[in-house]
Amino acid sequence: MSKYTDILKKVWGYPQFRAMQEDIIVSVGDEKKDTLGLLPTGGGKSIIFQVPALAQPGVCIVVTPLIALMKDQVENLKRKNIKAIAVYTGMNKHEIAIALDNIVFGDYKFLYLSPERLGTELFLAKLPSMNVNLIAIDEAHCISQWGYDFRPSYLKIALIKEHLPNVPFLALTATATPKVAIDIQEKLEFKEPNLFRKSFERENIFYIVRKIEDKLRYLLKIVKTNKGTGVVYVRNRKKTREIAQYLIDNNISADYYHAGIDPREKDRKQDAWKNDKIRIIVSTNAFGMGIDKSDVRFVVHIGLPDTVEAYFQEAGRGGRDEKTAYAVLLYNNMDIANLKRSITNAFPERKTIKRVYTALGNFLQIPIGAGKGFSYDFNISEFAKRYSLPILQVFSSLKFLQKEGYIEFTEEVFQSSKLMFNVGQEDLYKFQVSNAGFDAFIKLILRTYTGVFSNYININEFRLAKKANTTKEVIYEYLKKLAKYKIISYIPQRKTPYIIYTEVRLVDKSVIISKTNYDMLKKRKIERIDSVIDYITRTNKCRSQMLLMYFGEKNAKKCGNCDFCRRKTEKYLKNNEFEAIKQKCKELLEKSQYTANELINTINLEENKVIDTIIILQENGTIETDAKLKLIWKQ
């Protein structure tokens, strides 16, 4: 047993790695090579960097833009008694400094970092003192302008190489075309190309596309005819509630989910779904990241995703247990029109983008030449109302300013309440003696939470109130008074979007919205939308083949299970004839060897139907032919 398999078994309880996981781990862990791993959704990407990091001294820095996923992985590691910490948008300077000091002086194994924090003076000042063993870059496609979610802050990752020239980079993504894969390696300054690519083929997922007007009725049919849990993706928050209620009204256990829901309510909904208390989750694309439920039997899209990448990733959340799952996409002509219209919404005029930039600086009261590296609470509705701007144009302008590298815009981030003691245990004891009214409350905190003298700890005022048999309001008052006396640092919970200035605020004439970049990004947006429309409207090609070819797998075989393949089968073979002949072929070929003609003559059924079945089985790879023209059953 290798040291990596030993860690996998001890920490995660798995007896062996999935295909390609250990190859990538050896590449970065033993060979110390910069490595890019392309694995489909559900391919176990987090284990690939966590295992080699645990196998050697030092800390692994994990760069990811997904704050919810970052928090989730940190908590999962802590439950395994592995010390991990996260630094992300919305944390104050003191919190960040404490977290980085813990990485330098503590025995932490993982530092999760949002990309905009990489170039800050504080992080770069602490970096040389860190014993870093690996740099892991999640969602690595974000570094490429050819990717569907380009983030300029990812370009700063390569700067770390100057400080840590001998530490390998491990880049991971579930969605990258061949062009993007090359670009990732170039942008991260790999010493030599080193790509591990697992086929994106998901043989157990049956892709189905239906053009239909009454989508809700069809959804109900899917839910009632397919057992197990499912996810229904929709385009907006309002629809999540409406469709969940429709399912409930038809005696289907369902709930809704979107980014605007209170975080504790999100957790409740996620847990209920993961534990099979709720069968169907109806959600925007906010649902799914980091939520690993293996037995999802169907994923339904009501309406069209913006990109093939997004669709493939969301559909791939079905069938992670490798049992049959259905990915169903329902659309009508209005959906196509709305998708095309989204191009206009996503690309306001350049003068509008500049106007939003100027108004943003005024709204946040940032002087010219200031603001770089600071994060600001931001209420997009209040901003749009104050400056009489359509909210969709504001949102798209902020996203474009992010792509141009002026700001980072992070949508609603929930921050739990946090607490840390500013005094040592001896001084705290003296305070308790001289302030008897706080003694019981301080003891309550110390009994409830550990690590409060060395780091900010997430706390729950409601939990404290329940343990003390009092109200949350009383707990708040005690916390605020202790903070006033400088005994603790207390940060109340909040939920807000953030703006981070990645460059100082510029005067209006210095803000350049490059026409070349604008036109290039718009062209790529149109190309991605055209790819989605091509996928749903083509009727002469296997769905799986189309998806795999999009990601560069040119010799992909027909799946035999999508709506196109099944129509082709049904054209010639009715009433389960195909399944009967397929079963007969399997029984014969598993016992002996036959040429195609021998097999046709042996099966005592209508010759043309046997021939058609064998052709279909050859096309989808179920049957192969050896050098002697003998047929081989592969599945």
C-alpha positions in Angstrom: 0.0 0.0 0.0 1.4 3.4 -1.0 1.7 6.2 1.5 -1.1 8.0 -0.4 -3.4 5.0 -0.3 -2.7 4.7 3.4 -3.8 8.3 4.0 -6.9 7.9 1.8 -7.9 4.9 3.8 -7.2 6.3 7.2 -8.7 9.8 6.7 -11.5 9.2 4.2 -12.1 5.5 4.6 -11.8 4.7 0.9 -9.9 1.5 -0.1 -8.5 2.9 -3.3 -8.3 5.9 -5.6 -10.6 6.6 -8.5 -9.1 6.5 -12.0 -6.3 9.0 -12.5 -6.4 10.5 -9.0 -3.2 8.7 -7.8 -1.4 9.5 -11.1 -2.0 13.2 -10.5 -1.0 12.9 -6.8 2.3 11.3 -7.7 3.0 13.9 -10.3 2.8 16.8 -7.7 3.7 14.8 -4.6 6.7 12.7 -5.7 7.8 14.3 -8.9 7.1 17.9 -7.8 5.8 18.8 -11.3 3.4 21.6 -12.1 0.3 19.6 -13.1 -3.1 20.3 -14.6 -5.9 17.8 -13.9 -9.1 17.9 -16.0 -11.8 15.8 -14.3 -15.5 15.9 -14.7 -17.9 17.0 -11.9 -17.8 14.4 -9.2 -14.3 13.3 -10.1 -13.0 13.8 -6.5 -10.8 16.9 -7.1 -10.4 17.9 -3.5 -8.8 14.6 -2.5 -6.2 15.1 -5.2 -4.7 18.1 -3.4 -5.6 17.1 0.1 -3.8 13.7 0.1 -0.3 14.9 -1.1 -0.5 17.9 1.2 -1.1 15.6 4.2 1.8 13.3 3.1 4.5 15.9 3.7 5.4 18.6 6.1 4.0 22.1 5.6 0.9 23.8 4.4 -1.1 23.6 1.2 -2.4 26.9 -0.2 -5.8 26.4 -2.0 -6.9 29.2 -4.3 -10.7 29.1 -5.0 -13.3 31.8 -5.8 -16.1 29.9 -4.3 -16.5 31.1 -0.7 -19.3 28.7 0.2 -17.2 25.7 -1.1 -14.1 27.1 0.8 -16.0 27.2 4.1 -17.5 23.8 3.5 -14.2 22.2 2.9 -12.6 23.9 5.9 -15.4 22.5 8.1 -15.1 19.0 6.6 -11.3 19.0 7.3 -11.8 20.2 10.9 -14.3 17.3 11.5 -11.4 15.0 10.5 -9.1 16.8 13.0 -7.2 18.4 10.2 -6.4 22.1 10.9 -7.5 24.3 8.1 -8.3 28.0 7.8 -9.8 30.3 5.2 -9.1 33.9 4.1 -11.7 35.5 1.9 -13.7 38.6 0.9 -15.4 40.4 3.8 -12.9 39.5 6.6 -11.3 42.5 8.3 -7.6 43.2 8.4 -7.2 41.9 12.0 -9.0 38.6 11.2 -6.8 38.1 8.1 -3.6 38.9 10.1 -4.5 36.4 12.9 -5.4 33.7 10.3 -2.1 34.2 8.4 -0.1 34.2 11.7 -1.7 30.9 12.6 -0.5 29.5 9.2 3.0 30.7 10.0 3.3 29.7 13.6 0.6 27.0 14.0 0.6 23.4 12.6 -2.1 24.2 10.0 -2.2 22.0 6.9 -4.5 24.0 4.6 -4.9 27.7 3.8 -7.9 28.4 1.6 -7.6 31.8 -0.1 -9.8 33.8 -2.4 -7.8 34.9 -5.5 -8.1 38.7 -4.8 -6.2 38.2 -1.6 -3.0 36.8 -3.3 -1.6 40.2 -4.3 -2.2 42.0 -1.0 0.8 43.4 0.9 -0.2 41.5 4.1 -0.3 38.1 2.4 3.0 38.7 0.4 4.7 39.8 3.6 3.7 36.6 5.4 4.3 34.2 2.5 8.1 33.8 2.9 7.6 32.6 6.5 5.1 29.9 5.4 6.4 26.4 4.9 4.3 25.8 1.7 4.3 22.3 0.2 1.8 22.7 -2.6 -0.3 25.4 -4.4 -3.7 24.1 -5.5 -5.8 26.1 -7.9 -9.4 25.1 -8.0 -11.7 26.2 -10.8 -8.5 26.8 -12.8 -10.5 27.7 -16.0 -11.0 31.1 -14.3 -7.4 32.1 -15.3 -8.2 31.9 -19.0 -9.8 34.6 -21.1 -11.0 31.7 -23.3 -12.8 30.2 -20.3 -16.4 30.9 -19.5 -15.7 32.5 -16.1 -12.6 34.6 -16.5 -11.4 36.4 -13.4 -8.4 38.7 -13.7 -7.5 38.1 -10.1 -6.5 34.6 -11.1 -3.6 36.1 -13.1 -1.9 37.0 -9.8 -1.4 33.3 -8.9 1.7 33.1 -11.1 3.3 35.8 -9.0 3.6 33.3 -6.2 6.2 31.4 -8.3 8.6 34.3 -7.7 8.4 33.7 -3.9 8.1 29.8 -4.0 10.0 28.7 -7.2 10.3 25.1 -6.1 6.7 24.5 -4.9 4.6 22.7 -7.5 1.3 24.1 -8.8 -1.7 21.8 -9.1 -4.5 23.2 -11.2 -7.9 21.5 -11.3 -11.1 22.1 -13.2 -14.1 20.2 -14.4 -14.8 22.3 -17.5 -12.0 23.2 -19.9 -11.8 23.0 -23.7 -8.4 22.1 -25.2 -7.7 25.8 -25.9 -8.4 26.7 -22.3 -6.2 23.8 -21.0 -3.2 25.1 -23.0 -3.9 28.6 -21.8 -4.1 27.6 -18.1 -0.7 26.0 -18.3 0.8 29.1 -20.0 -0.8 31.6 -17.6 0.4 29.6 -14.6 3.9 29.4 -16.1 4.3 25.6 -16.0 7.9 24.6 -16.4 6.7 22.1 -19.0 3.3 21.0 -20.2 1.8 18.4 -17.9 -1.8 17.5 -18.4 -3.9 14.7 -17.0 -7.2 14.4 -18.6 -9.9 12.0 -17.6 -12.6 11.5 -20.2 -15.6 13.6 -19.6 -17.8 10.7 -20.7 -20.5 9.8 -18.2 -21.9 6.5 -19.5 -24.5 6.3 -16.8 -26.1 9.7 -17.6 -28.9 9.6 -20.2 -29.1 13.0 -21.9 -32.6 14.0 -23.0 -33.8 17.3 -24.7 -37.4 18.1 -25.2 -39.0 21.0 -26.9 -42.2 21.4 -25.1 -44.7 24.2 -24.1 -46.2 22.7 -20.9 -42.9 22.2 -19.1 -44.5 21.8 -15.6 -46.7 19.0 -16.7 -43.7 17.2 -18.3 -41.7 17.8 -15.1 -44.4 16.2 -13.1 -44.3 13.2 -15.4 -40.5 12.9 -14.9 -40.8 13.1 -11.2 -43.6 10.5 -11.0 -42.0 8.0 -13.3 -38.5 8.2 -11.9 -37.7 7.2 -8.3 -35.1 8.8 -6.1 -34.0 12.4 -5.5 -33.5 15.1 -8.1 -32.5 18.7 -8.8 -34.6 21.1 -10.9 -32.6 24.1 -12.3 -34.4 27.3 -13.2 -33.3 30.7 -14.4 -34.5 33.0 -11.6 -35.3 33.1 -7.9 -39.1 33.6 -8.3 -39.4 30.4 -10.3 -37.7 28.3 -7.6 -40.5 29.0 -5.2 -43.3 28.7 -7.8 -42.2 25.4 -9.2 -41.5 23.9 -5.7 -45.0 24.9 -4.7 -46.4 23.3 -7.9 -44.7 20.0 -7.0 -45.9 20.2 -3.4 -49.4 20.8 -4.6 -49.1 17.6 -6.6 -48.0 15.6 -3.5 -44.3 15.7 -4.3 -41.9 16.5 -1.5 -40.0 19.6 -2.7 -38.3 22.8 -1.6 -36.6 25.8 -3.2 -33.1 27.2 -3.0 -31.3 30.4 -4.2 -28.5 32.7 -3.2 -30.7 35.1 -1.4 -32.0 32.7 1.2 -30.7 33.1 4.8 -27.6 30.9 5.2 -29.0 28.9 8.1 -32.1 28.2 6.1 -29.9 27.1 3.2 -28.1 24.7 5.5 -31.5 23.3 6.7 -32.7 22.8 3.1 -29.4 21.2 2.0 -29.4 18.8 4.9 -33.0 17.9 4.5 -32.4 17.1 0.8 -29.1 15.2 1.4 -30.8 13.1 4.1 -33.8 12.3 1.9 -36.3 14.2 3.9 -36.9 16.3 0.8 -37.0 14.6 -2.5 -36.7 17.5 -5.0 -34.7 20.8 -4.8 -35.8 23.5 -7.2 -32.9 25.9 -7.5 -31.0 28.6 -9.4 -27.4 27.7 -10.3 -26.5 28.6 -6.7 -27.2 25.0 -5.7 -24.7 22.2 -6.1 -21.1 23.5 -5.5 -19.6 21.3 -2.8 -22.8 19.4 -2.2 -21.9 15.8 -2.8 -24.9 13.5 -2.9 -24.2 10.4 -4.9 -27.7 9.0 -5.5 -29.3 11.9 -7.5 -31.4 10.1 -10.1 -32.3 13.1 -12.3 -31.3 16.6 -13.0 -33.9 18.7 -14.9 -33.3 22.1 -16.5 -36.4 24.1 -17.1 -35.0 26.7 -19.5 -31.6 27.1 -21.0 -28.2 27.5 -19.2 -25.9 30.2 -20.5 -23.1 27.9 -21.5 -22.4 24.3 -22.4 -19.8 24.2 -19.6 -22.4 25.3 -17.0 -24.9 22.7 -18.3 -22.4 19.9 -18.3 -21.3 20.7 -14.7 -24.9 20.9 -13.4 -26.1 17.8 -15.3 -23.1 16.0 -13.9 -24.4 16.2 -10.4 -26.6 13.3 -11.2 -25.5 9.7 -10.9 -22.3 10.1 -9.0 -22.9 6.5 -7.6 -22.4 5.4 -11.3 -26.0 4.2 -11.5 -28.3 5.4 -14.2 -29.4 9.0 -13.9 -31.3 11.3 -16.3 -30.2 14.8 -17.5 -33.3 16.3 -19.0 -33.4 19.8 -20.6 -36.8 21.3 -21.3 -37.1 24.4 -23.6 -39.4 26.3 -26.0 -38.9 29.1 -28.5 -39.3 31.7 -25.8 -36.3 30.3 -24.0 -34.1 30.6 -27.1 -35.3 34.2 -27.6 -34.6 35.0 -23.9 -31.1 33.5 -24.1 -30.3 35.6 -27.2 -31.7 38.6 -25.4 -29.3 38.0 -22.5 -26.4 39.1 -24.7 -27.8 42.7 -24.7 -28.2 42.6 -20.9 -24.8 41.1 -20.3 -23.1 43.9 -22.4 -24.3 47.4 -21.5 -22.8 50.2 -23.6 -19.3 51.0 -22.7 -20.3 54.5 -21.6 -22.8 52.9 -19.2 -20.1 50.7 -17.7 -17.9 53.8 -17.1 -20.9 55.6 -15.6 -21.4 52.7 -13.1 -17.7 52.8 -12.2 -17.8 56.5 -11.4 -21.1 56.2 -9.5 -19.7 53.3 -7.5 -16.7 55.3 -6.3 -19.1 58.1 -5.2 -21.5 55.6 -3.6 -18.7 54.0 -1.5 -17.1 57.4 -0.9 -13.7 56.3 -2.1 -11.3 59.2 -2.9 -9.4 59.2 -6.2 -6.1 57.2 -5.8 -7.4 55.2 -2.8 -9.3 52.0 -2.2 -6.9 49.4 -3.6 -7.1 46.1 -1.7 -10.1 47.2 0.5 -13.5 45.5 0.5 -16.7 47.4 0.9 -20.2 46.3 1.8 -22.4 46.9 -1.2 -26.2 47.0 -1.6 -26.9 46.7 -5.4 -30.6 47.5 -5.1 -29.9 50.7 -3.1 -27.1 51.7 -5.6 -29.3 51.2 -8.7 -32.2 53.1 -7.1 -30.0 56.1 -6.1 -28.5 56.5 -9.5 -31.6 55.6 -11.5 -29.9 52.6 -13.2 -31.6 49.4 -14.3 -30.4 46.7 -11.9 -29.5 44.2 -14.7 -27.3 46.8 -16.3 -25.6 47.5 -13.0 -25.0 43.8 -12.4 -23.5 43.3 -15.9 -21.4 46.5 -15.7 -19.9 45.3 -12.4 -19.1 41.9 -13.9 -17.5 43.6 -16.9 -15.4 45.9 -14.6 -14.3 42.7 -12.9 -13.3 41.2 -16.2 -11.3 44.4 -16.9 -9.5 44.0 -13.6 -10.7 47.2 -11.8 -12.8 45.5 -9.1 -13.9 42.2 -7.8 -17.7 41.8 -7.2 -18.8 39.0 -4.8 -22.5 38.4 -4.5 -24.2 37.8 -1.1 -21.6 36.4 1.3 -22.8 35.2 4.8 -20.4 35.9 7.6 -21.2 34.1 10.9 -20.7 36.0 14.1 -17.0 35.7 15.2 -15.2 36.2 18.5 -11.7 36.2 19.8 -10.2 37.0 23.2 -7.8 39.9 23.1 -6.3 39.1 26.5 -4.4 36.1 27.8 -5.9 33.7 30.4 -4.1 35.4 33.3 -5.5 38.8 32.5 -8.9 37.4 31.7 -9.0 35.8 35.2 -8.1 39.2 36.8 -11.0 40.8 34.8 -13.4 38.1 36.0 -12.4 38.6 39.6 -12.9 42.4 39.4 -16.1 42.2 37.2 -18.1 39.4 38.8 -21.1 40.2 36.6 -19.3 38.9 33.5 -17.8 35.8 35.2 -20.6 33.3 34.3 -20.9 34.6 30.8 -17.2 34.3 30.1 -17.2 30.7 31.5 -20.1 29.9 29.2 -18.0 31.0 26.2 -15.0 29.0 27.3 -17.1 25.9 27.9 -18.8 26.2 24.5 -15.9 27.1 22.2 -12.2 26.2 22.0 -9.3 28.1 20.4 -10.7 31.5 21.3 -7.4 32.8 22.5 -5.5 32.2 19.2 -8.0 32.7 16.5 -11.4 34.1 15.5 -14.0 31.5 16.2 -17.5 31.3 14.6 -20.1 31.6 17.3 -23.9 31.3 17.5 -25.7 33.7 19.8 -28.9 31.6 19.7 -26.9 28.6 20.9 -25.4 30.6 23.7 -28.8 32.0 24.7 -30.3 28.5 24.8 -27.5 27.2 27.0 -27.8 30.2 29.4 -31.6 30.0 29.4 -31.9 33.6 28.2 -32.5 35.6 25.0 -30.3 36.4 22.1 -30.6 40.1 23.0 -29.1 39.6 26.4 -26.2 37.6 24.7 -25.6 40.5 22.2 -25.4 43.0 25.1 -22.8 41.0 27.0 -20.7 40.5 23.8 -20.9 44.2 22.9 -19.8 45.2 26.5 -16.9 42.8 26.5 -15.8 44.2 23.2 -16.1 47.8 24.6 -13.8 46.8 27.5 -11.3 45.4 24.8 -11.6 41.9 26.4 -12.8 40.4 23.1 -13.0 41.3 19.5 -16.6 40.6 18.4 -17.8 40.7 14.8 -21.7 40.3 14.5 -23.0 38.1 11.7 -23.9 39.8 8.4 -25.0 39.0 4.9 -24.0 41.3 2.2 -22.4 41.5 -1.3 -18.9 43.0 -1.4 -16.9 45.2 -3.8 -13.1 44.9 -3.7 -11.0 47.5 -5.5 -8.2 45.6 -7.1 -6.7 48.9 -8.3 -7.0 52.4 -6.9 -10.0 54.4 -7.8 -9.2 56.2 -11.1 -10.4 59.6 -12.5 -13.1 59.1 -15.1 -10.8 59.7 -18.1 -8.3 57.1 -17.0 -11.0 54.3 -16.9 -10.5 52.5 -20.2 -13.1 50.0 -21.3 -11.2 48.4 -24.1 -13.2 48.1 -27.3 -11.0 45.1 -28.3 -11.7 43.3 -25.0 -15.4 44.3 -25.1 -15.9 43.0 -28.6 -13.8 39.9 -27.9 -15.8 39.0 -24.8 -19.1 39.7 -26.5 -18.1 37.5 -29.4 -17.2 34.6 -27.1 -20.5 35.1 -25.2 -22.4 34.8 -28.6 -20.3 31.7 -29.5 -21.2 30.0 -26.2 -24.9 30.8 -26.6 -24.8 29.5 -30.1 -23.2 26.3 -28.8 -26.1 25.8 -26.3 -28.7 26.4 -29.0 -26.9 24.0 -31.4 -26.9 21.4 -28.7 -30.7 21.6 -28.1 -31.8 22.0 -31.7 -29.7 19.4 -33.5 -31.5 16.2 -34.2 -28.9 14.2 -36.1 -26.2 13.5 -33.5 -25.8 11.7 -30.1 -26.1 14.1 -27.2 -23.1 12.6 -25.4 -21.0 12.9 -28.5 -21.9 16.6 -28.9 -20.9 17.4 -25.3 -17.7 15.4 -25.5 -16.7 16.9 -28.8 -17.2 20.4 -27.3 -14.6 19.5 -24.7 -12.2 18.2 -27.3 -12.9 14.4 -27.3 -13.2 14.0 -31.1 -13.5 10.2 -31.2 -16.3 9.8 -28.7 -18.7 6.9 -29.3 -22.5 7.1 -29.4 -24.0 6.6 -26.0 -26.9 4.5 -27.1 -29.1 6.0 -24.4 -29.8 9.7 -25.2 -33.0 10.8 -26.9 -31.3 10.8 -30.4 -29.8 7.3 -29.9 -33.1 5.9 -28.6 -35.1 7.5 -31.5 -32.7 5.8 -33.9 -33.2 2.5 -32.1 -37.0 2.9 -31.9 -37.2 3.6 -35.6 -36.5 0.0 -36.4 -37.1 -1.9 -33.2 -40.3 -1.8 -31.3 -41.7 -3.5 -28.2 -38.5 -4.2 -26.4 -37.1 -6.0 -29.4 -33.8 -4.1 -29.1 -33.3 -5.1 -25.4 -34.2 -8.7 -26.2 -31.7 -9.0 -29.0 -29.1 -7.1 -27.0 -29.5 -9.6 -24.1 -29.2 -12.5 -26.5 -26.0 -11.1 -28.0 -24.5 -10.7 -24.5 -25.3 -14.3 -23.5 -23.7 -15.7 -26.6 -20.6 -13.5 -26.7 -19.8 -14.0 -23.1 -19.8 -17.8 -23.7 -18.0 -18.0 -27.1 -16.6 -16.0 -30.0 -18.6 -15.2 -33.1 -18.2 -13.1 -36.2 -21.0 -10.7 -37.0 -22.4 -13.2 -39.6 -22.1 -16.1 -37.2 -24.0 -14.2 -34.5 -26.7 -13.1 -36.9 -27.2 -16.7 -38.1 -27.2 -18.0 -34.5 -29.9 -15.7 -33.2 -33.2 -17.0 -34.5 -34.9 -13.7 -34.9 -35.7 -11.4 -37.9 -32.3 -10.8 -39.6 -32.6 -7.1 -40.3 -33.5 -6.3 -36.7 -30.5 -8.4 -35.4 -28.2 -6.5 -37.9 -29.5 -3.1 -36.7 -29.0 -4.1 -33.1 -25.4 -5.2 -33.7 -24.6 -2.0 -35.5 -26.0 0.1 -32.7 -24.1 -1.9 -30.1 -20.9 -1.4 -32.1 -21.5 2.3 -32.5 -21.9 2.8 -28.7 -18.9 0.6 -27.9 -20.8 -2.2 -26.2 -19.5 -4.6 -28.9 -16.0 -4.4 -30.4 -14.3 -6.4 -33.2 -10.8 -8.0 -32.7 -8.1 -8.6 -35.3 -9.8 -11.9 -36.4 -13.1 -10.1 -36.9 -14.5 -11.8 -33.9 -17.0 -9.8 -31.8 -16.2 -9.0 -28.1 -18.7 -8.0 -25.5 -17.2 -5.0 -23.6 -19.8 -4.2 -20.9 
